[in-house]
Amino acid sequence: MTVAQRERAALVDTMRAVGPDAPTLCEGWTTRDLAAHLVIREYRPDAAPGIMIPFFASHTAKVQDEVAGKNDWDELLSKVASGPPVYSPFKLLDPMANVAEMFIHHEDVRRAQPDWEPRVLEQGLCRSLRRTLSMMAWLTLAKVPGRVALRIPEGKTVLTAGSGKFHGTTVVVTGAPEELLLFAVGRQARVEFDGDAEAVQAVRDAPKGL
């Protein structure tokens, strides 16, 4: 199995364990909603554009509600587990497009549960997420009002991004690569902030994500 396939299987196992009505960190979504999102992303090319493009979002939301409502929980999980069909672009791009997707949504489920703790990740997953971090963070943090430096605990700065609104001020965000990735897409993350208090608050409050 590839890294993406292993993380997909782990996500499905966690969703199966918590059940269809468990909360997630995706606002307003249960695990059933999240499973439906993953299904339309890979199986419904007519509805997938609305995941990224606001103009089509209402159609995507309608299809997602239909998929969530009309499919048995086990059927939804089976579709998620089977991965993208042969006609989906995600089939060819699975190693690049799905590692971060599966990891982020896995943590959306895990971290919405009480008493969660960070996982010890396999090295292959760590390497994949670290490669993904720079590209995704550059996109998601582009409009953050201030300069943000993402730094790993060893002291290396992975990326500096942001709009630079707070001139001369850089907020340093330190954490493991997978935690920095979660921070960059607006998820709950175990990271530390250092910098001017006003700038830090602005970075914390700024919307993030694609």
N, C-alpha and C positions, 0 to 999 in steps of 0.2 A: 504493500500500500504506500501511496505517496504521503507526504506531510499533510497535504490538504485533505486527503481521504481519511487519514487517521483523526484529524481534528473534527471532520464532519461526523465520523462515527462517535467520537466522544461527546459532541454536542447532542446528537440524537439520544445517546444513553442518558445524558443529564436531563433532557426534556422528558424522556420516558419516565425517569425516576420521580420528577416533581409533578408530572401530570399536566393536562391541557389548560387548567385554569390558574396556574401559578403566575405570579407577577414577573415582569421583566423590567430592565432599565430603559426599554423603548417606551416612551410615555404613552399610556393608554392601552398598551398591548399586553395580552396574556401570552403564554407560550403557544397557544393555538394560533393567535394572530401572527406571531413570529414565524411559526412553521408555514403558515399560508403565504407570508411574505417571501420566504425562501422558495416555495413552490412556484409562485408566479414569476419570480426573478429568473428561474431557469426553464419553466414550462410554458409561460404565457408571454411570448414576445410582443403581443398586442398591448399588454398591460405593463410590461417592465419599464418602458421609458419614464413613466410617472414616478418611479423610485428616485430618479435624479432630476427630472425636469418638472418644475411646479405646474406648468401649463397642463400637463397630463395627469396631475396628481389625483384629481377627483375620480377619473376613470380607474386608476390603479386602486384607489381605496375601495371603490365599488366592487371591483373584481376580487380584491383580497377578502372583503367581507363575504362574498359569495363562496369563495374557495374554503374559507374557514367554517362557514355554516353548513355547507353541503357535503363535506368530506368527513368521514370517520377519523378520529384521532390517530388510530393505527395506520390508516391509509395515508394521512398527511406525513406521518413520520417515515413511512416506507418510501414515499416519493423523495423526501429530503435525503434519506439514507442512500438511495440509489444513485444520487448525483445527477448532473445535467444530462439530458437526452442527447442523442447524436447530432440533432439539428441545432442545438444551442451553442452559441459562441463560447459559452463557459466550459464546454467540453474540451475544446482545444486549449483554452487559456486557464484551465483548472489550476495548475501550479502557481500562476501569477495572480489570478483574480479571486481565488477562493480561500487561500490560506488566511488572509486577514479577515475576510468576511466571516468565515466559520469561527475563528478565534474571538472576534469582537462579539458576535452574537452568542457564542458559548458563555462568555463573561457577562453578557446582558442577562442571561438566565441565572448563572451562578451568583452574581453579586447582588441580585435582587432578593436572594434568600437570606434568612437570618444567620448570623455567625459565620459568614463566608470568610475564607482566607485565600490569599493568592496560591495558585498551583505551582508546583515544581515542574517546569516545562522541559520536554525533551529537547536535546540540543538542535535537532533538525528544525523544530518549530521555532526555537529562539533565533536561529540564523535566518530563517525565512522572514520572520517578523522584523528583524533588524534591517534586512534589505528593503522591506516595504516601508519602514518608518519614514525615511527621508522624503520619498516621493509623496506619500499621503500627507505628512505633516506640512510640507511646503504648500500643498493645495488647501488644506483645511485651516491653516493658521494665517493665510495670506491677508485676511481682513481684520485680524486681531489688532485692537488699538494699542500698539506698542511693540517693541522688539522683544522677541522671545528666543532664548537660547535653550535648546534641549540638550541636557548633559547626562551621561551615564555615571554611575557611582564611581567608576575608575577615574573620573575627571575629564574625560574626553567630551568635547562639544560635538554633537552629532549634526545639528542643524541650527541655523539662526534664521528666523522668519518673522513676519508681521509687518504692519503698516508704518511703524515708527512714529506714531502720533505723540508719544511721550519722548520728546527729543532728548537724546543723551542718556536715556534710561533703557536698560535691558533687564528683563525679568528672566532669571535663570530657573529653569524647571529641571529638577534632577530626579531620575528614577531609572529602573531597569528598562530596556528597550520596549518590552511589551507594555509596561505601565505608561511610558511616554506615548506610545501609539494610542492607547485608550484615552489618555488625556487629550491628544490631538483631535480625536473624533468626538470629544465631548462626553466621554463616559467617566464613571467613577474610577479613579486611579490612585494608586499609592505613590504619590510624588511629593516632593518638597519644593517650595517656592522661596526665592531669594531676590530682593530688589526693593525699590521704592514702594511703600505701602499702597499708594494710590494706583500705581502701575500694576502691582500684583493683583489688586482687586479688579481692575479693568480686564486683565487677562483671564482671571477666574470667571468673570461674569459674561465675557464675550461669547456669543454663539459660535460653535465649532462644528465642523462637518462639511461634507461635500454638498 
